[in-house]
Every structure is written in C-alpha cells, then in structure tokens.
Amino acid sequence: MFHQVAREMDEWLHLTASMLARMAHNVALVTPPHASSCRFRHIELVGLQGLLAMAVLIVRQAKVKQQLLPLKQATSQTELSRLAEHLNSVFHDLTRLEISHSLERGLAQVGQGYGMGGEVVAGGASPLLEQVTGAVVRMMEKEDMETEESWYLEGLNLMLEQPEFAQGQRMRSVMEVVGERRVLRESVQQALTERGVKVIIGGENEVERMRDYSLVVTGYGVAGEASGILGVLGPTRMRYGRVIATVSYLSLLLSHLLADVYGKEKQDIDVDGIH
C-alpha cells in the first residue's frame, strides 16, 4: 500500500508539471512534498533468503526508504513482523532526533514490551532490535540531509518557441538557467518569503541571471505535515492573469490530494504556506 502511495504521488507531480507547462506554455516546476524533518510513519521487515532482511521505512512525506540488513542470526518472518509492529508503536510520528534521544535513554527501554527471546546485549535489548533501530536512524538521517530535492520540470520546448528565444544566445541562456537548479532554487527562495502566489518580474529578481525572466510561484501542502512548491518560469512577456489562476488552482488540487494521503480534513491544507 505504501509503495502504491509513493508511486501515485510521483504520477501526480509529473502530471501537474505537464499540465501546468501546457496551460502556461512555459517551463513548469514542481517539487515533491517535503517536511523540515522527516517523521517515522511505518516500517516493514521482510525476511529474504539466508541471513538477510529488507527494512522498508515510510516517513511522513509519503517517501519510501529501503535498506538491506545482514542478520546476525537466523530470524523468522514472525519475529521480524513482531518487531516491526512494536517499532511502529514506539516510534510513530517521531523525528530522527526524537528517536535518537529515546535510544540514548537505552535500548532496553525502547524494547520494553517487545519481549522476544534469544540472545540479548547489555541492558537487555536483543541484537535484532539494536540493528533495526540503528538502520532506522541512519535512513532518516540520510533523508534529513538530502538538500537537493527532486524537481519536476516540464515545458522547456514550449518556452523556447517564444519569440524572445529565437536567437541562439538567449536559447542557451534559458537552457543553462533551467539546467542549474541552484539558480532556480535561489529565485524560488526569494519568492516564497511571502505567503500566497508571488510574481517576480525581470529586474525584480535578486538573482542576476534570472533578470531576463519572470517567475510565478506558490506553495502547496498540509499544515504540520509536508509542503512543496509549484510555479512557472517564462519570459517577462507572460500572460500573468492566466498563469496565476492556473498555479493557484493546481496548488489547491495538490493540497487536497495530500490531505487525503495524510488523512487530514480539508481545513488542514496549507496552499500558500511559506516553505
């Protein structure tokens, strides 16, 4: 089920970027929903052949992380499932730092109620519990440290059809801007210092290389859960009214879809939150 949610989210974002590009006839950008610190949602432990298991971790942004675990001893699927069920109860909705702090208080305390037999380490915690909790922390740490988000970009070919880009130099310039995510990221960060749909036209852009272009951008998401960004990059001669209306509508649509994923009411959506 969780793999299906992740796949559907990817499809939604691809479709949104494609629709926005066609409607604006310019470059559309959409970022995946992301929280400042990922939160534990669910873990599954699947026994593979031999002394090997797969840990499948789902965090609150509907992201799925996987890691192979070489087991120290033969472990049944029943035991793996029982440990996963225990950790889903103990770690539910905790951040990596909150989980780390609980581990500092002792693995035995984390494992209280787990009650599996077998060899134990100092403090009364099983080697399997120690191994899996360590893997959870490492996966969440990696997710928190990933600063380069995946951007869904569509419509470069449509933008290049504009008369402003008939000359080779202008064409190369916009291709470089789209290709360098850092430039786009800096402009988006400037835009999202205010709430709502933000329009930055030409010279208003603080990023020098973006001053030949305009950017219409806003956020989407669920308050307290996850948020993302969507917008349009184009020439300064842009149909701003149409683009603003389209960006606003798709932001609301994505926010409603996320609310369904997180089981939230529609009033929890945060279509113009600061990201």
Helices and strands as residue ranges (DSSP letters): H 2-24, E 27-30, E 40-47, E 52-59, E 63-70, H 77-90, H 96-104, H 107-110, H 127-145, E 152-154, H 156-159, G 163-165, H 168-179, H 181-191, E 198-201, G 202-204, G 208-210, E 213-222, E 226-235, H 240-261, G 266-268
